[in-house]
Amino acid sequence: MTNDPALAFQVKASEESKPNGKEPLLGGKLHAKAVWVDESLCIGCTYCSCVATNTFGMESTHGRARVFRQDGDSTNLIQEAIDTCPVNCIEWVRFEELDELRLKLEAKSIRPLGLPPLR
């Protein structure tokens, strides 16, 4: 095998990054922090999804709020949605915390709204 110095100009210095949901797409603007809904506390009132419609939606399995797009609405509009939550289950967190929070949520037993609690 020969060492060809020209290879240094043909190899990319770093791997190309692929979209991961934490960057602005389609002209969006990334916020300084991420929005998180603790679905285990959510009562499904739909207030947040009515205020910040491009950020929050109601997930169909359990009928609870979920963040579908981090850069969907302005920071002020998202904060207004957070302020309307009657059970305070929405908060600003660091992007790095999202994966850990999702794992903790998946470990909890969440039942669809309207069903009696397990005994």
Backbone bond lengths (Angstrom), bond angles and torsions (degrees), N, CA, C in turn:
res aa  C-N    CA-C-N  psi(-1)  N-CA   C-N-CA  omega(-1)  CA-C   N-CA-C  phi
1 M - - - 1.458 - - 1.525 108.62 -
2 T 1.298 115.92 133.80 1.461 120.24 -179.54 1.516 109.94 -102.73
3 N 1.303 114.76 149.65 1.463 120.45 176.85 1.514 108.50 -93.69
4 D 1.312 115.79 109.06 1.457 121.32 -179.09 1.522 108.12 -104.00
5 P 1.338 119.55 113.10 1.463 121.30 -179.16 1.524 112.88 -63.01
6 A 1.305 118.76 -20.26 1.464 121.38 179.63 1.529 111.29 -67.59
7 L 1.341 118.17 -21.50 1.466 121.46 178.69 1.519 112.01 -61.60
8 A 1.314 117.28 -29.59 1.464 121.00 -180.00 1.521 112.03 -61.73
9 F 1.310 117.77 -24.84 1.463 120.82 -179.19 1.525 111.84 -93.34
10 Q 1.313 117.50 -6.77 1.460 121.27 -179.14 1.529 112.39 -101.58
11 V 1.312 117.55 -17.88 1.454 122.15 -178.02 1.518 109.20 -95.60
12 K 1.321 115.78 136.59 1.465 119.97 177.61 1.522 109.90 -72.19
13 A 1.310 116.06 142.38 1.463 121.42 -177.71 1.525 111.44 -68.46
14 S 1.318 117.25 -35.65 1.456 119.84 178.88 1.521 108.85 -142.30
15 E 1.284 114.22 159.62 1.446 121.55 179.79 1.528 110.23 -66.82
16 E 1.324 116.22 141.42 1.465 119.11 176.96 1.516 108.48 -68.28
17 S 1.324 116.28 135.99 1.457 119.06 179.86 1.526 109.80 -85.79
18 K 1.319 114.66 143.56 1.457 121.81 178.62 1.523 108.56 -104.73
19 P 1.317 118.32 154.13 1.466 119.68 177.89 1.524 111.34 -56.17
20 N 1.336 116.33 136.16 1.459 120.77 -179.90 1.526 112.56 -126.70
21 G 1.337 117.47 7.22 1.457 120.08 179.50 1.502 113.96 87.73
22 K 1.342 117.91 -1.69 1.455 120.73 -178.02 1.526 111.31 -112.26
23 E 1.313 117.45 13.41 1.454 120.41 -179.84 1.533 109.00 -125.89
24 P 1.316 117.12 155.47 1.465 118.66 179.71 1.526 110.30 -70.49
25 L 1.306 116.04 131.74 1.457 122.72 176.63 1.513 108.69 -124.52
26 L 1.295 116.13 155.61 1.461 122.44 176.28 1.523 112.15 53.68
27 G 1.321 116.82 38.96 1.458 120.76 176.54 1.509 114.27 83.59
28 G 1.322 118.29 7.48 1.458 120.84 179.43 1.515 111.12 -71.71
29 K 1.316 116.27 168.49 1.457 121.38 179.47 1.518 108.45 -123.88
30 L 1.328 115.86 121.68 1.453 120.94 -176.92 1.527 110.42 -71.43
31 H 1.308 116.56 133.24 1.457 121.82 178.46 1.519 110.25 -81.62
32 A 1.318 116.63 161.75 1.459 121.25 179.16 1.522 111.17 -66.62
33 K 1.320 117.51 -30.33 1.459 122.30 178.84 1.523 108.85 -131.40
34 A 1.321 115.15 166.36 1.457 121.79 179.19 1.529 109.89 -98.23
35 V 1.319 116.00 158.17 1.459 121.80 177.58 1.525 107.39 -102.15
36 W 1.326 115.79 137.88 1.459 120.90 -179.95 1.516 109.73 -132.44
37 V 1.336 116.64 136.45 1.462 122.63 173.38 1.520 107.46 -110.77
38 D 1.322 116.73 123.14 1.457 120.40 173.09 1.527 106.39 -82.26
39 E 1.310 115.40 96.22 1.464 121.05 -174.50 1.517 112.64 -64.71
40 S 1.321 118.02 -20.25 1.465 119.83 178.34 1.527 111.30 -70.96
41 L 1.330 117.70 -20.34 1.465 121.93 179.15 1.534 112.25 -100.61
42 C 1.312 117.50 -19.61 1.470 122.41 -175.24 1.530 110.78 -62.93
43 I 1.343 116.01 139.14 1.458 121.22 178.74 1.536 112.05 -104.99
44 G 1.325 117.03 4.50 1.458 120.85 175.82 1.513 115.33 71.92
45 C 1.320 117.57 31.68 1.465 121.15 -176.77 1.532 113.21 -72.43
46 T 1.300 118.63 -19.80 1.476 127.32 179.07 1.534 114.40 73.48
47 Y 1.314 119.60 4.61 1.469 120.82 -178.78 1.529 111.55 -57.77
48 C 1.333 116.70 -48.86 1.468 119.73 -176.58 1.529 111.35 -61.81
49 S 1.334 116.75 -39.81 1.460 119.81 -178.55 1.526 112.54 -73.17
50 C 1.325 116.67 -18.53 1.466 120.31 175.41 1.529 111.31 -84.42
51 V 1.323 117.51 -27.78 1.466 121.67 -178.61 1.522 111.00 -85.49
52 A 1.315 117.52 -53.49 1.469 122.56 -177.83 1.533 107.93 -112.03
53 T 1.304 116.17 76.58 1.465 122.71 -170.49 1.518 114.18 -67.46
54 N 1.317 118.09 -22.49 1.463 120.94 -179.99 1.528 112.31 -91.02
55 T 1.314 117.44 -2.26 1.460 121.87 -179.00 1.523 111.35 -112.78
56 F 1.329 116.92 -48.70 1.457 122.14 -175.13 1.521 111.62 -104.72
57 G 1.312 114.57 150.29 1.459 121.70 173.19 1.516 107.54 -150.11
58 M 1.311 115.65 169.43 1.456 120.49 179.06 1.523 108.06 -100.68
59 E 1.340 116.74 120.95 1.459 119.16 -179.42 1.530 108.04 -75.03
60 S 1.313 116.56 145.45 1.463 121.36 -168.10 1.530 115.28 -80.52
61 T 1.307 119.32 -23.76 1.459 120.41 -175.84 1.521 112.89 -72.95
62 H 1.329 117.04 -48.14 1.467 120.93 -176.33 1.526 113.49 -111.16
63 G 1.325 117.95 -6.37 1.460 121.02 177.59 1.510 114.28 72.99
64 R 1.329 116.57 30.44 1.465 120.76 -177.51 1.528 110.16 -116.26
65 A 1.313 115.88 160.04 1.459 120.95 -178.58 1.522 110.76 -69.99
66 R 1.330 114.92 149.41 1.469 120.94 177.01 1.530 107.59 -149.19
67 V 1.324 115.84 146.99 1.460 121.15 174.24 1.520 107.49 -83.13
68 F 1.331 115.95 121.20 1.451 120.57 179.73 1.518 112.69 -102.99
69 R 1.325 116.38 -20.21 1.467 119.60 -179.32 1.519 108.96 -151.51
70 Q 1.331 116.36 119.20 1.457 121.08 -176.97 1.527 112.65 -70.06
71 D 1.310 118.15 -30.67 1.463 120.61 -176.60 1.530 111.88 -107.51
72 G 1.324 116.78 27.69 1.459 120.35 -175.00 1.514 115.21 -75.25
73 D 1.314 117.56 -34.11 1.456 121.81 -176.92 1.527 110.03 -134.29
74 S 1.322 115.74 169.25 1.469 120.37 178.70 1.529 109.83 -68.84
75 T 1.318 115.13 158.58 1.459 120.73 178.30 1.520 110.84 -57.90
76 N 1.324 117.35 -40.64 1.468 120.93 -179.68 1.525 111.93 -64.04
77 L 1.334 116.85 -40.69 1.459 120.21 -179.84 1.535 110.76 -69.15
78 I 1.321 116.60 -39.87 1.471 119.79 177.13 1.530 109.76 -64.20
79 Q 1.335 116.80 -41.46 1.466 119.82 178.24 1.523 110.54 -63.01
80 E 1.319 117.44 -37.86 1.470 120.38 176.79 1.527 110.25 -62.07
81 A 1.336 116.77 -41.40 1.466 120.52 177.42 1.528 110.58 -63.38
82 I 1.329 117.09 -41.31 1.468 121.12 177.69 1.518 109.84 -61.32
83 D 1.320 116.63 -42.88 1.461 121.24 -178.26 1.528 112.81 -66.87
84 T 1.349 118.23 -24.31 1.466 120.46 -179.84 1.521 112.91 -82.37
85 C 1.325 117.69 -11.60 1.470 121.12 -176.56 1.533 110.31 -67.03
86 P 1.325 118.08 119.48 1.468 120.04 -177.44 1.530 114.13 -73.64
87 V 1.337 118.08 -16.01 1.468 119.99 -179.03 1.525 112.70 -115.84
88 N 1.314 117.18 7.94 1.474 123.19 177.15 1.527 112.99 51.58
89 C 1.323 116.52 49.57 1.466 119.87 -179.45 1.527 112.44 -98.98
90 I 1.343 118.11 4.88 1.458 122.08 -179.22 1.523 108.29 -114.95
91 E 1.329 115.13 136.35 1.463 118.49 -179.50 1.519 110.94 -150.34
92 W 1.329 114.87 161.98 1.461 122.25 172.33 1.517 107.52 -85.36
93 V 1.317 116.98 134.39 1.467 122.21 177.26 1.524 108.74 -136.53
94 R 1.321 116.50 169.56 1.462 120.30 174.34 1.528 108.66 -75.80
95 F 1.326 117.52 145.60 1.462 121.17 179.27 1.526 111.28 -55.48
96 E 1.325 116.17 -35.81 1.459 120.57 -178.03 1.530 112.40 -64.98
97 E 1.326 118.34 -19.33 1.457 122.33 -178.80 1.528 113.39 -84.14
98 L 1.324 117.65 -16.17 1.467 120.71 -172.38 1.523 113.40 -58.39
99 D 1.306 118.17 -45.63 1.461 120.42 -178.32 1.521 111.53 -63.46
100 E 1.331 116.99 -42.79 1.462 121.17 178.82 1.529 111.23 -64.85
101 L 1.333 116.97 -42.29 1.464 120.73 178.40 1.525 111.04 -63.82
102 R 1.326 117.28 -39.33 1.464 121.25 179.33 1.540 110.15 -64.20
103 L 1.331 116.71 -41.60 1.470 119.78 178.47 1.522 111.60 -64.16
104 K 1.328 117.02 -41.60 1.470 120.65 177.90 1.525 110.75 -63.10
105 L 1.335 116.86 -40.37 1.459 120.91 179.67 1.527 110.95 -65.60
106 E 1.328 116.75 -41.71 1.461 120.68 179.55 1.525 111.88 -64.30
107 A 1.325 117.46 -26.96 1.466 121.54 179.67 1.524 112.01 -76.71
108 K 1.329 117.87 -17.70 1.468 121.55 179.63 1.520 109.87 -82.56
109 S 1.302 115.57 152.07 1.462 121.25 176.32 1.526 108.15 -91.08
110 I 1.323 116.02 105.39 1.463 120.77 -179.11 1.526 108.59 -109.40
111 R 1.305 115.62 126.57 1.468 120.90 179.42 1.520 109.48 -103.39
112 P 1.318 116.54 151.75 1.462 119.50 176.25 1.525 110.62 -58.74
113 L 1.320 116.48 144.69 1.466 120.85 179.11 1.515 109.81 -62.37
114 G 1.320 116.38 143.78 1.457 121.64 178.56 1.514 113.60 95.35
115 L 1.327 118.25 -8.74 1.465 121.24 176.95 1.523 109.29 -95.37
116 P 1.308 117.71 145.85 1.471 119.13 178.33 1.528 110.71 -67.30
117 P 1.325 118.10 153.01 1.464 120.30 179.82 1.525 111.07 -66.39
118 L 1.333 115.45 154.12 1.461 120.86 177.40 1.521 109.45 -71.32
119 R 1.311 116.92 144.47 1.471 119.88 179.02 1.489 110.14 -111.47
